[in-house]
Amino acid sequence: MKRCLALFIFIACFFCVKIQAQNFVSEKNSSGAFPVFTGKNMATICVDDSDYFLVRKGASFLQQDIQMVAGQKPELVHTLPSTKNIIIIGSIEKSVWIQQLIKSKQLNVDALKGKWEAYHLEVIAHPFKGIGKALVIVGSDRRGTAYGVFTLSQQMGVSPWNWWADVPVKKKKELFVKEGTYNFGSPSVKYRGIFLNDEAPALSGWVHEKFGGFNHLFYEKVFELLLRLKANYLWPAMWGSAFNNDDTLNPIMAEKYGIVMGTSHQEPMNQATEHWRHENKGAWDYQTNDSTLRAFWKQGIENMDHRESIVTIGMRGNGDEPMTEGSNIALLEKIVKDQRKIITQVTGKPASETPQDWALYKEVQDYYDKGMKVPDDVTLLFSDDNWGNIRRLPKLHAIPRSGGYGIYYHFDYVGGPRNYKWLNTNNISRVWEQMHLAYEHHVKNIWIVNVGDLKPMEFPINFFLDYAWNVKNWNEDNLEDYYTQWARKQFGAKYANEIGNIIQKYTQYNARRKPELLNENTYSILNYDESNRVKNDYDRLVVEAEKINEALPVTYRNAFFELVLHPVKACANLQDLYTAVAWNHYYAKQNNPLANKYADSAKWFYKNDSLISSEYNRLDNGKWNHMMDQTHIGYTYWQEPRHQKMPEVTYVPNNLKPDDVGVNNFIDRSAASLIPKKGKGNIFYEKNGYVSMEAAHYTRKINTNNIQWKVIPGIGRDGDGVTSFPVTANVQTLTDRSPHLEYEFYSYDKADFKIAAYFSPTLNFQNDLTGLEFAISVDKEQPQIVSLNKGDANQWNWSKWVSDDVIIKTTNHSLNNAGKHVLKFWMISPAVVLQKIVADFGGVKQSYLGPPETLAK
């Protein structure tokens, strides 16, 4: 009994500490609390002058942050003052005060020893003679200490996006840290970072105007942001720039800030593509120019010096192209061997002691698939397909590698089937689903994401790095809360729910189809009122966002415009443009003068697009000028247009008589009346020759002991999605007791029909012969087994999947009678996300999203 009671107390205390650790700052005083500031009394910040630069810099950032919150600047000193309250910031290795507190047993750092980037905050009474209280911030390493500082700043109300998105700081009269000990463990993913890529014309134009180029002044702003987001890894801008050569202070400051530097998938050995071009050293070809390349690579490792880096090895062709025709494994193996020999010679250490990655990007994955091996200490950096779908993952029971695995992911891309780099189109439900899949397959050494120009990807960047820091914080059950919590941190609690909902909606709408892929034919203007429904979805968000904008304090207006109002207005206006063009074309074909009205409207929306972009660029006296210079209207193939082009519209003479298009004699048919009033669960019915069912609205779900069906909110183009957990479950052999979902529907006739199942795009990440599979059956028929992505190597298939943001698979079925039927969706492979099911009895009409749901109310 005593043992049970002790266990209960331990569990209760554990959860108590966990909750305290998440919320240790308060505006109200409490017993034993540490006063950061009260009125005119400010705690003094103390940092050892011999400590790491990053620790000292973190202390100065905290000084600035407290000044923003309190309205006055605390003192920052390097010797212990004679004052009542102090904040000690230090590392275990170099802070004399931290070492003294450990020696006197007032500070226990056992939880930090040997840990990566862990940190500890603690309120200590009378730490030194003459000192009343100390708030101690200490890390297991220099970054851990900095993360402790920025955790305090965030809880005080300073957003990581204070400078980068103009998020204001709310003033406070008093601020306290609650009494206690707060331990923060190591991150889930070791190296977490971003890739600044595709940076012209927006980022490059802005950087050259504001900083004079991609120099250390610019990068220090990036480094600070990364640290505030608890990231540690960066691939720098590369198109037209060379990080190590543009400004020799760039790599020096990266090391001082504790940022681990890497280079992109096509830039091996710490050397930039642009530097090779500038040096004009001949062909980028190891078969004809190997000695020159080795000298170039040696220079890169020499320049790296002692600085923390991950060296990209291997080789791709110049200009982001394949190295050779086909997969020349022997050549690439020789290149890797020679590169590692250079690393050993220059560093004087075994190559295994220098972190390296081999990026399995695009055609390089073929080398891996065909059996090419690299040394065990090299991180295998898998990639998505540039559209958020992970291409390959290690087998669950593969022999562990000392270098582990990583993922290179995309929020922005230049390439086929079309560029997308104007605005944020990333649905974080989808990001979570794919990165959760990766983590469960032991991919946890490197996560890096291509963020293009950085702005306007603030929201998905924040989520990606938050999730990489602690994958246990977010799951399918609480994912919707992330939007609200993030909105609260930027804009306060009053409108957090509404703002979070707007962000969730606009990112889901944008993910349906990238803006660069939209045109007047995307959404049907005739069937299911689809185009107007989509237009109205956006327009409602604009009304909601503008209402909140008017209600927010003026100090929040710039941030709200950048993070919420601008993307909503810009995307709504774009959809309004294409809807107007579609109606113009429709009425012009009928010689109907209404075409002229829509032509005028289209021209207005086209002009308004540039005005919305200009409003962004002029914000805060042009602080972000050029950030919205990216063209996005007038694409004719994968590459951007140099200048935007108004879609063609047609005017007809006003004296023309509209053509007679006939009378609509359509008769509405429905099986809704066949549904019994006492039906249980969700029930669907045939309407006008189809049944449409959102996946999350199943009638029943049949789980097993090891497998459960769960809803992923907002992952679908038009709703939620359903998938099985865990994502690491074995492939299922079908039996009557296999996990499945049931959808009960009523038809008004017996007939042959087709079932179209809509899925989130996914690739054959295990490289199996069959791809991911599922099965469909109706009533008592034998389930039909279907491969979801066996054809993902087919360029046309893949292009359509990613353009449409859906995979649709069709099966043929028959009904023997009218009335009640049960459709069953059977799990075979894990990691299959079902969005929607449409049964077509001959009535389905062309549309992008499919017919609206026919769910009985």
LOKOLZA-938368 format. One record per residue: x, y, z of N, C-alpha, C in turn. Coordinates in steps of 0.05 Angstrom, whole numbers, plus 5000, padded with zeros to 4 digits. Example, Ala and Ser with C-alpha at 12.3 -4.5 7.8 and 13.67 -1.06 7.14 Angstrom:
<rs>
526448865156524649105156526449345156 525749555142527349795143525850015157 
</rs>
This chain:
<rs>
501749765000500050005000501850255000 503950255017505750475019507150524992 507950294979509250304953507450434932 504850364932502950474913502650774918 502450854944502151134951504551294942 506951174946509451314938509451354908 508551144894508551164864506551384855 504251394869502251594862503351874866 504751914889505952174895508052254875 509752044867511852104847510652184820 508452044811507252114786505952394788 504652444810503352714813505452934813 507752884826509853084827511053124799 511352904785512452914757510753094740 508153054740506353214724506353504733 506553544760506653814771509053964760 511353834762513853954752513654014722 512453824707512253854678510554104672 508354134686506554364681508054624689 509454624712510954854720513054924700 514454724689516654774671515554904645 513154854639512054974614511055264620 510455324645509355594651510555684678 513055794677514355874702514356174706 513356334687513356624689510556714696 510356904714507757004723507957304728 505657444724505557734730504757774760 504257554774503457574802505657444820 506157574842508057474861506957234876 508757054884507956824899510256754918 509756584936511756504956514256394943 516556524949519056424939519756504910 517956654898518356724870520656924866 521856914843524057094836523057334821 523457584831522457824816524457904794 523557864769525157954746525258264746 522858384750522658664754520058724768 520158924786517759024800517959324801 516259464787516459754787519159844777 520659984794523260084786525559894794 524859684807526959494816527359284795 529859264785530459084763532558884773 532258634767534358434773536758494755 539058454765541558504750542358244736 543058264710543858034695546858004697 547757764705550557704710551557484691 553657544677554857344659557857364660 559157134663562057134665563357224639 565157414640566357534616568057334601 568757114614570456904600568656684589 566056704591564256504581564156514551 562756324539562456314509561256574499 561956654475560756884462557656854462 556756614455553856574452552456614479 553656524501552556564527552456864534 554557004528554657294533552657444515 552457354490550557474472547657424481 547157174490544557114501543757294524 545757354541545157544564544457814553 545757914532545158174522542358174508 541657954495538957924484536857934506 537457804528535457804550535258094561 537458234563537358514572535458674554 535758644528534058784509531158704512 530658444515527958334517526558444542 528058444565526858554589526158844586 527958994572527359274568524759314552 524359134532521859164516519459104533 519658914551517358844568516959044590 519059124603518859284627518859584621 520059664598520259944592522760064603 524459914617527060014626529059794624 531559864622533659684616535059584641 535259324645536659224669539659244665 541159244687544059254685545158984678 547158974661548558734654551458754663 552358574681555058604692556558344689 559158364693560958134691562358074717 561658214738562558154765560058154783 560157994804557857974822557258244835 554858344833554258604844553258574873 553158804887551958804914549058894910 547358694903544558754898542858524908 540358574909538558384921538058134904 537458184878536657974860538357974835 539357744826540957724802539957494785 540457524759539957304740542757214730 543456964737546056864729545656694704 547056764683546956614658549756504653 549956244650552656134647552755844638 555055764628555455494620556955344642 556655084642557954924663561054944659 561954954634564854944629566255194636 564955434632566455684633565555884653 563255844665562256044685563255974713 564856164724565956114750563756104771 561556264767559356264786557756004785 557355904762555955644759557555424773 560155434768561955224780561955244811 561855494821561755534850559155424862 556955474848554355384858554255074857 555454954837555554664836557254554859 559554684863561454594884560154624912 558554834916557254874942554754714945 554054554924551654384923549054534924 549154784917546654944914545354904887 546954804868546054754841546754474832 544754314826545154034817544754024786 546853964772546753944743547053664732 546453464749546753194740544953134716 542653264715540753214692541853324666 543953494667545053614643547453474633 548853334650551453214642551153024619 552853074599552852894576550552934557 548853124562546453174545547053374523 545453354502545653534479543553754481 544454004485542754234485540554234505 540954094528539054104550539554354567 537654444582538054674599536354664624 537054844643536054824670535655114680 533355164692532855424705532055364734 533055524752532555474780532755734796 530855764815530955994834532455894859 534656034866536255964889536356194908 535656144933535756344954538656364965 539556614969542156674981544456514968 544756534942546856384929549656464936 550056724940552656834948552157044970 554257114984554057305006553057574995 550957675007549857935000547757924978 547257684967545257654946542757524958 540457644953537957534963537057284948 536757314922535857094906537257104879 537456864867538556854839536756674822 536256764798535156594778537456494761 537956234762540256124748539255994722 540556064700540055944674542655814664 542655544662545055404655544255184635 546055134616545554934596547754714596 547054494584549054274582551254354562 550754554545552654664527551854944521 553455084504552855364499550155414487 549255244469546555284457544455224477 544855024494542854974515542455214533 544655354540544455594556542755804541 543455844516541956044500538955974498 538355724494535555634493534155694519 535555664542534355734568533656024569 535556194559535056484559532556544543 532456434518530256504500527556374509 527656154524525256054536524056244556 525856364572524956574591523756804575 525156894554524157124538521357064527 521056824516518456764504516256764525 516856654549514856654570514256934581 516157104578515657384585513957524565 513657414541511957524520513457634496 515957564493517557654470517457434449 516157474427515857274406518557254391 519257014382521556984364521257154339 518757234332518257384308518057684313 519057774336518958054343520158234322 522558154312523858314291522958224263 522857964259522457854232519557884223 517657924241514857964232513558184248 515158344261514158584275512058524297 512358294309510458224331511158394355 509358564365510058744387510258594414 511458724433511658624460509758774478 508158624492506258754511507658824537 507359074544508659184568507359054593 509059004613508158894639509359064662 507759084684508759244707510559084724 509958824727511658654744511858384731 514058244737514457974726516057804745 515157564749516457384768516857104755 518956974765519356694759518656534784 516756354781515856194804518156034816 517956004842519955844856519955554845 522355444841522455174831524855114815 525054864806527154774789525954674763 527054764741525854714715527954584697 527554334691529354194673528154154646 529654214625528854174597530853984584 529853764575531553554564532453614536 533953434524534953464497532753454476 533253564453531253574432530853294420 528553254407527953004394529752964370 530353174355531953164331534553314337 536853194330539353314338539953574323 539753574297540353814281537753894267 536854154273534354254264534754524251 533954554225534554804213533054864187 533855074174532555174150534655214128 533655214103535255274079534055514066 535555724063534755964048535355914019 533255884003533555793975531655943957 532255943931530456063912529956363919 532156493927531756743941531456993923 531256953897530757183879527957163868 526557393865527457663869526957773897 525457623913524457743938526657783959 527757563969529757583991532157733981 533157663957535557793947535158093944 532858173933532358463930532258603957 531058473976530758594003533558604017 535058384016537658374029539558584018 539658603992541558803980540759093986 538159133988537259403995537759474025 537259274042537359334071540159284083 541659094072544259014084546659044066 546059094040548259104021549258844011 547858634017548558364008548158154030 548857904023548557684042550957674061 551157884077553557914095552857834124 554857874141554457784169552257944183 551858184175549758344187546958224182 546558134158544057984152543957724167 546157564165546057304177545857304207 546857514220546457524249543457544256 541857674239538957674244537857394241 538857244221537956974217538756794240 541256824249542256654271540556704296 540056954302538457014326535656884324 534456904300531856784297531956484302 533956354290534256064293534455994323 536056134338536456084366533856124382 532356334375529856384388527856164382 528056034359526355804352527555534361 529655544376531055304385532055134362 533055264341534255124319537255154321 538754994305541655014307543154974281 541654964258542954874233541955044210 543755114192543055294169544555204144 542955194122544055194095543655484085 545755624079545455904072544455944043 543756194037542956264010545156193990 544356103966546455993948546256103920 543956203911543656283883544756563880 547156593868548456853865549956933890 550156763910551656833934553256593944 555356653959557156443970557756523999 556556384017556656454046559456514056 561356334051564056364062565656574048 564956654024566556834008565457114006 562757144007561557404005562357584028 562757474051563557624075565057424093 567657474097569257274112568357264141 566757454150565657444177563257264179 562057184157559657014157560156754173 562156594165562656344180563656394209 565156604213566156664240563856724258 561956884249559656954266557756714270 557556554250555956304253557056144276 559656104277560855954299560456084326 560756354327560356494352557456464362 555556464343552756434351551956144356 553755964351553155684356551455554334 551455664310549855554289551655364273 550655124270552054914255551454974225 553555004210553255074182553454824164 551954824143552054624123551954754095 551954594075551454684048549354514035 548154614014545954474001546754203989 544754063980545153793968546953793944 547354023931549054033907551654173912 552354233937554754383944556454233963 558054043953559653883972562054023984 562953914006565553984019565754284027 563554394037563554664048564254874027 563654824002564155013981561555083966 561355333958558955433945559055403915 556855343902556655333873557555603861 556655823873557356083862560356133864 561656033884564556063887566055923864 565055683857566255533835565855683809 563555793805563055953780564856193779 565256323802566856563803569756503798 570656273808573456203805574156103777 572056023762572355933734574555723731 574155503746576155293747575655063727 574055113707573554913688570954753693 570854513681568454353681567954243709 565454243718564654113743564153813736 566353673732566353403721568653253733 568153053750570252913763571852723745 570652653723571952483704574052633687 573752893684575553053668577053263683 576253313708577353543722577653473752 578453223758578453133785580553273803 582953323793584953443810584153733818 582953883799582054153806579854143826 578053953824575853923843576853853870 578753673872579953593897581253833911 582653993896583854233908581754433918 579654453902577454633910576154533936 575654273937574454163961576254173985 578854143981580754164003580654444015 580454643997580254924006577754954024 575554824016573054844032573454734060 574754504063575154384089577154554105 579254664092581154834106579655084117 577955194101576455434109574555374132 573555124133571755044155573055064182 575755004182577355024207576054864229 575854984253574754834276571754874279 570555024262567755104265565854864262 563654874278561654664277560354654250 560554434236559354414209558554124204 556754094185556053834174556853854145 558753684137559853694110558153524091 557153654070555753504050557753364032 557453104028559252954011557652853987 559152733968557852643943558152863922 556652833901556853033879554353013861 553353253854551253263834552353443811 550853443789551753613767551453903774 552854073759552754353763549954463757 549054663772546454783767544154603775 544454443796542254283806541354073786 543253953772542653753752544053493759 543153263746544453013750547453033742 549052863755551952873750552652743723 551452513717551952373692549352243683 549252153659546952003650546951733664 544751653675544651403689545851423717 546151193730547251193758550051073758 552051233758554851153757555751113786 555050883797555650833825558650823831 560150693814563050673818564350943819 563451133802564551403802563951543828 561451533836560651683860561951563885 562251293886563651173909566551273910 567851303887570551403886570651693896 568651853888568552133896568352153927 566551993938566151993967568751903981 569951703971572451603983574651823983 574851963960576852173957576152413975 573652473978572852693995573452644024 572952394033573552324061576552324066 578052254046580952264049581852544053 580652734039581253024042580553114070 578253034080577353104107579353004128 580252764125582252654144584852804143 585852854118588352994115588253274127 586153414122586053704131585553724161 583753554172583053584200585053434218 586553244207588353094223586952884241 584352844235582752654251581452464231 580552224241579052054223576652194212 575952134188573652264175571052234192 570952014206568551954221568052154244 570052314251569752504272568852774262 568452804236567353044224564552974214 562453094225559753034216559353074186 558152884173557652894144554852804137 553852904115551352794105551552744075 550052544066549852474038546952524031 546352724015543652804008542552633986 540552473992539352293972537052443958 537852653944536052833931535752773901 533252773891532652723863534152463854 535852493833537052263820538952113838 540052253859541952123877540651893892 538051913896536651683910536851433893 537151453867537451213850539951063858 542051213864544551083873544050913898 542651033916542050893941540350653936 538250683920536350463914537750233900 539850303885541250093870543649973886 543850053911545649913929548150053936 548550303928550950453936550950493966 553350453977553650484006555650714012 555250844034557151034044557850954072 560051044083560850964110558651014131 558750844151556550834171556251094186 558351254189558251504204556951724189 556451694163555251904147552251894150 550952124155548052144157546852114130 545051934126543551904101541252104102 541452314085539452524085537352464064 535152344071532952284053531552554046 529852544026528652784016525652734010 524152954010521452933999521652973969 519352983956519353013926519153303918 519953483936519753773933516953883938 514953703942512253773946511153663973 512953593991512053524017511453224021 512153054002511652774003514352624005 514952504027517452374032517852134012 520152133999520651933978521551663988 523251664008524351414018524951444048 524551224062525151204090526650944096 528250934117529650684123527650474132 528350234127526750014137526750014168 524449934179524149954208526249784223 526949564211528849384225531649384212 532249604199534849634187536949654210 539349564204541549584223542049874229 542149954254542550244261545250344249 545150594241547650724231548550924252 551150944256552151144275551651424266 551551464240550851734229547851784228 546351584231543451614231542351704204 539851824206538451904182537352184185 536752314163535652574163533652614141 532252844141530252914121530853194111 530853224085530853484072528053534061 526653734072523753774066523454044052 521054094040520554344025518054484034 518254744038515954924040515855104015 517755083998518055273975519655113954 519055163929520555003908520555143881 522755123867522955203840523354953823 521454883807521654643790518854543783 518854313770516354193760514654073782 512054043777510654133753510454433751 510854583773510854873772512054983797 513455213795514455353818512255413838 512955403864511155523884512855653905 512855913905514556063923513456343930 510956393924509856653929508956683958 507256503967506056523994506156244007 505556244033505455994048503055824039 503655584029501555404020501855134035 503055144059503654904073501654844095 500254624092498354534112499854384133 499954484158501654354178500654084187 498054024182497153754187498553554169 499053634144500553464126503453454133 504553684141507353684150507753504174 505953524193506053354217505853054209 504052994192503652704184506152594172 507452744154509852634141512252634159 512552834176514952844194514552644217 512052604225511552394245512352124234 511552074209512251824195515351794195 516752004188519651994187520851934214 519852074235521052034262520551744271 518151644266517551364275519251164259 520451244237522251074222525151144229 525551254253528251304264529751524249 528451704236529751934223529752154243 532052194257532052384279534752524282 536552504262539152634265539152914253 537852944229537653204216534853244205 533653474211531253564197531853844186 531853874160532254144148530154194127 529154444126526854504109527654744091 527054714066527454934046525155134051 525855384059523855584066523955814046 525355784024525455994003526556254015 524856454015525656724023525356774053 524656564068524156574097521456704102 521056954096518357064096517156994069 514656924067512556924088511956644100 514056494106513756224116513956204147 513456434160513856444189512356214204 509756184197508155994212509055704208 509455604184510355324181513155284192 514955484189517655464200517455414230 515855574244515455554273514555274280 512555174265511554904272513654694267 514954704244516954504237519154484259 520054714269522154714289521154644316 518654724323517454644348517154344349 516154234328515753934327518453794328 520453894314523053774315524353784343 523653994358524754014385523453804403 520853764401519653564419517253444404 517753214392515553084376513252984394 513752964420511652874438509553084443 510253334437508353554443505953564425 506153464400504053494381503353234368 500753174367499752924355497052974342 495952764331493452794316491152894334 491352854360489152934378489253224386 491553354385491753634394492853824373 493153724348494353884327492854144323 490254144325488754384320489354604341 490254524365490954714385493354884378 495054774360497554924353496855194341 494855204324494155454311493355664332 491755584351490855774371493155854389 494755664398496955734415498955924402 499455874376501356044361500156324358 497556334352496256594350496356744376 495956604398495956734425498756854430 500856704423503556804428504257054412 502957084389503557314372501657544378 499157494383497157704384495557714410 496257554430494757554455492357374454 491057344477489057144481486257224470 485657474467482957564462481857454436 483457464415482557374388484057124379 485356984398487056754390485456534376 483156474385481556264372480756334344 479856584341479056674314481456684295 483656794304486056814287487156534280 487156364300488156084295486455954274 483755994275481955874256482455984228 483056244226483656364200486156244188 488256224204490756104195490355824186 488855664201488355394194486855374167 484855544164483255534140484755624115 486155854117487455944093489755764084 491155644103493255454095492055204083 489755114094488454874082487454944054 486255174050485255254023487655284004 489855414013492155453995493355193987 493254994004494554733998492954573978 490354643974488754493955490054493927 491054723920492554753895494255003898 496854983892498555213895497555443878 497755693887496855923872497955933843 500555853840501755863814500555663795 499155463805497855263788494855323783 493855523795491055593792490555723764 488155683754487255833731484155843732 482955953711480055983711478555723709 479955513701478755243698479055063722 480555143742481154963764478554873778 476955063786474455003800472155043781 470254863781467954873763466055093771 465255253751463255463757460455363753 460155123740457455023734456654793753 458554633761457854393776458354423806 456254373821456354383851456954663861 456654863844457255143852460055163864 461854993852464454963865466155213865 466455343843468055583842467055803861 464455843862463356033881463755953910 463555693915463955593942466855653951 468755593934471555653941472055953944 470956103925471156393927469956493953 467656393960466356493984467856404009 469156164008470756084031472956294037 474356374016476456574019475256844028 473056924014471957194020471057214049 469956994060469156994088471557034106 473856914099476256944115477157234115 476957364091477757644089476057814108 473457774108471657924125472357884154 472857634162473657574190476257704197 478257674179480857784185480858094187 479358224169479258514170477758614195 475758464203474358534228476258514252 477858304253479758284275481958504273 482758554249484758764244483859034256 481359094252480259354262480059344292 479659114304479259094333481959084348 484058994334486658964348487859234354 489459254375490959504380492659574355 493059824351494559914327497359794326 498559744349501259644350501559364338 499259224335499258954324498758944294 498059174282497059174255499159074235 501659154237503659064218504058764219 504358664244504758374247502258224236 499958324243497558184234497358184203 498058404191498058414162499958214150 502358204160504358024149503657724153 502657664177502257384184499557274177 497557444175494757354172493357494149 493057754152491257904133492357904105 494957944101495957954074495557694059 496357454069495957214054493057154049 491257224068488457184063487357364041 488057624042487157804022488257733994 490857673994492157613968491057363955 490557153970489556903959486556933952 485057073968482257113962481957273936 483657483933483557643909484257483884 486257303887487057143864484756953856 483456833876481156663869478856823857 478457063867476357243855477057303826 479657343820480557393793479757163774 480556923782480056693765477156623763 475556663784472756623782471456813762 472257073763471257273744471957203716 474457103711475357033684473656793674 473156603692471556373684468756453675 467456633691464756713683464856893658 466957043654467257193629467257013605 468856803607469056613585466356473580 465056403601462456263599460456433585 460156693594458156863582458956953554 461556983549462457063522461656863501 461856603508461056393490458056403483 456556523501453656553496452856823484 454956983477454457253468452857423488 453257363513451657493534453357733545 452157973544453558213553454458193582 453458003598454457973625457457913624 458457813602461357763600462958013605 461958243597463358493600463658573629 461558523644461658573673463958413686 464158163679466257993691468958053680 469158153655471758233645472758473661 470958663666471758893682472558813710 471058623722471758533749474458393749 475058233729477558093727479858293726 479558503710481658703708482058843735 479958893749480159023775481658843795 480958583795482358403813485358373806 485958373780488758363771490258603781 489158833778490459073788490659073819 488558973832488558963861490758783872 491458573856493558393865496158543869 496858723850499258873852499059073875 496759173880496359373902496759233929 495758983931496158833956499058783961 500558703940503358653943504858913950 504059123938505259383943504859473972 502459413982501859484010503759334029 504359084023506258934039509059054037 509959114012512659224008512959494021 510759654024510959924035510559924066 509959694077509359674105511659784122 510959934143512960034162515160184147 514360364130516360524115518160354098 517060144087518659974069520559784082 520059714107521859524120522159264105 520059174092520058914078519858954048 520859184038520759234009522059003994 520758913973521558703955520658423963 519758393988519058123997516558013983 515058193970512758093954513158153924 515658143915516258183887515857933870 515257713883515057453868512657453849 513157403823510957373804509357113810 506757123803505156883809502656863790 502357043772500157033753501257023725 500456833709501356823681503256603675 503456403692505156173686504256033661 506155953644505555793621506955533621 509055503638510355243642511555253670 513355073676514255043704515555303715 517055443698518555673708516755923709 517556103726515956343731515856523706 513856683702513956893682515657123693 517157253675518757473684516957703693 514757733681512757933688510057813689 508357903707505657803709504057873684 502157703678500557743654497657703661 496057903653493157883658491957653642 490357483654488957273639487157403617 486957263595485357373573482457373580 481157603573478257623576477057723550 474457683547473157753522470757943527 470658143510468358323511466458263487 463858283492461958253471460258503468 459358563444457658803440455158803458 454559023470452259033488449558993474 449559023447446958993433446458713424 448258523431447858243423445658123441 444157943428442157793443443457533452 443357473478444557223488443356983474 445156783468444356543456442456393474 440656243462438756073478440255813486 440755793511442255553520440455333530 437955363526436155143533435055173561 433055003567431755013593432754773610 433354823634434354613652431954453662 431654203652429454033660430353823681 432553893695433753703714431753643736 431453383743429753303765431553193788 431253313811432853233834431852963844 433752773848433052513859434752463884 433552343904434852303929433852043943 435651903956434851663971434651734001 434651984008434552064036432151964050 429851944036427351864048427451564056 429351414046429551124052430851074079 432151284090433751244115431851224139 431951024155430251004178430851224199 428851314212429251534231430951454255 431151194261432651104284435451014277 436451084254439051004245441251114264 443350954269445451034287447951104271 449451304281451951374268451351544243 453451614229453251764204452151584182 450151684168448951534146448851714122 449451604098449551754074447451654054 446851814034444751734015445551823987 444451673968444951743940443251993932 444652173918443352413909444152463880 442252473863442752543835444952363823 445052113831446851923818449551903831 449852003856452451963870451951963900 453851853914454051863943456751973950 456852183966459452313973459852304003 462152194012462552144041465252254049 465352434068467952524079468952294097 471552234094472752004108472352004138 472552244150472352264179469552224190 467552214171464752174180463851884177 465651704183464951414181462551354199 461151144192458951044209460050894233 461950724228463250564249466250524242 467850494263470650424259471250174274 472649994262473349734274476349734278 477149764303479949754311480749474319 483249424323484249174335485949254359 486949054373488649104396491049274389 492049244365494549374358494249604339 491949634327491549844307488950004313 489250264311486950434316486650634293 484150694286483550904267483351174281 484551374270484351644282484051854260 482952074267482552294249484852494251 485952574228487852794227486353044218 485953234236484253464229485553644207 483853724188484653914168486653824147 487253574146489253484127488153454099 485553434096484353404069484053664054 483553634028483053874012480554024021 478653874031476053994038475153904066 476953794082476053694109478353554122 477653354139479553204154480352954139 482152804150482952544139482952334161 482952084152483051854171485351674163 486751584183488951394178489151204202 490750994199491150804220493750864236 493650814261496050844278496550574293 499050514298501450664292502250644262 503850844254504650844225506750634220 507750514241509750304238508550024240 505850004239504549744240505349564216 505049304220505649124198503449134177 504249064153502249034131500248814140 497648874136495548694145494748484124 494248244132493048044115490048054121 488448084100485548124104484147884116 482647934137480747744148478247904156 476147754165473747894173474148084197 476248034212476848194236478948404231 479748434207481848644201480748924207 482549104213481649384219480449504193 478149634197476849754174474849974183 474050134164471950344169469450264153 467150324165464650264151463150524146 462050534122460350764114457750664104 455650724119452950624113451550834094 450550734071449250914053446750784041 444950944030442450854018442450943989 441750753972441450813943438550793935 437750923914434950913905434550723882 436750573875436450383853438750173856 438449953842440749773840442249833814 444849813815446349903791449249813794 450649823771453549813770454550093776 456650123791457550383798460650373803 461750613805464650633811464950773838 467150693852467850833877470550973872 470551233877473051393876473851453904 476151353912477251403939479451613937 479151833953481052053952483052033975 485552053969487652023989489652263989 490852314013493052504013495352383997 496652543980498852433964500952303982 501952083974504151953989505651783969 508151743975509851593957510651313969 511651143952512350873960515050893975 514850994000517351054015518950814024 517750574022519250334029520250194004 519750303980520650193955519749903952 517349843960516249573957515149533929 514949283921513949223894511049313891 509449293912506649353909505949643916 507649793929506950053940505150023964 504050243974502150233996499450133986 498149964001495649843991493349884011 490949874000488449874016486549694002 484149654014482049494001479349624005 477549573986474849683986472949453981 470749453995468549263989465849393996 463749293983461049383988459349143995 457949154017456248934026457848684030 457148464017458548214023460548134001 461248323984463148253962465948223973 467548083958470348043965471848313963 473348383983474848643981476748653958 476748883945478648923922481149063933 483448943929485949053939487049243917 487849483925488749683907491349803917 493249843898495749983905495350283903 496050423923495650713923497750853906 500250763907502350913895504450743880 503650523871505450353855506650503832 505050683820505950833797507251093803 508551123826509551393833512051463817 513251263803515551323786514651433759 512051403753510951513728510651823731 512151963715512252253718509452383715 507852283696505152403692503452353717 503452113728501952053752502752243775 505452253779506452413802505752703798 506052803774505453083769502553153775 500752973767497953023773497353013802 498552813816498052783845498853043860 501253143855502153373870500753623862 500053643836498653883827495853893839 494553673840491753663850491653623880 493953563893494153513921492353283930 492153083914490552853920491252623901 490952383911491052143894488252023895 487051973871484351863869484651583857 483651383870483651113860480751013856 480250883833477550803826477250503825 475050403835474350123833471450093823 470849853812468149803800466649613818 464049663821462349503840459549483828 457949313841455149273834453449263859 450949363856448949333877446749153868 445948973885443748783878441048893885 440949103900438349203909438649503917 436349633917436249913927436149893957 436550133970436350143999439050144013 439250014035441550024053443949864042 446349984045448849854037451049934056 453049774058455349834075457949824059 459250044056461850054043464050024065 465949854059468049804079470749884066 472250044081475050114074476949964092 478549794080480249614096483149714096 484349704120487149764122488749524113 490749564096492849364090495549484098 496249704086498749844092498250074112 500150124130499950364146500650614130 500250844142501051104130499451164105 496951074103495151144082493051334094 492751574083490951774094488551804075 486251714083483751734067482451994073 481652144051480252394055477352384048 476552224028473852244018473251994001 470651924000469751703983467351793967 467351753941465051823924464251573908 461651503912460551283896459051413873 459851343849458751463825456851273810 454251333810452251173796451651293769 453451453759453051583733452351883735 452251983760451352263763453552453770 456052353775458152533782459052713759 459252963764460053163744462953253749 464153363729466853453731467153673752 469053643770469653843790472353783801 473553973815476253943826476153793853 474253873870474153763897472353523900 470853463878468853253880466253353891 464053203887461453293896461253333926 459553523935459253573964458153323978 458653304003457853074019454753044020 453852794018451052734020450552584046 450952724068450652614095447852684105 446452484115443752524126444052694151 442352894154442453074177440952944200 
</rs>
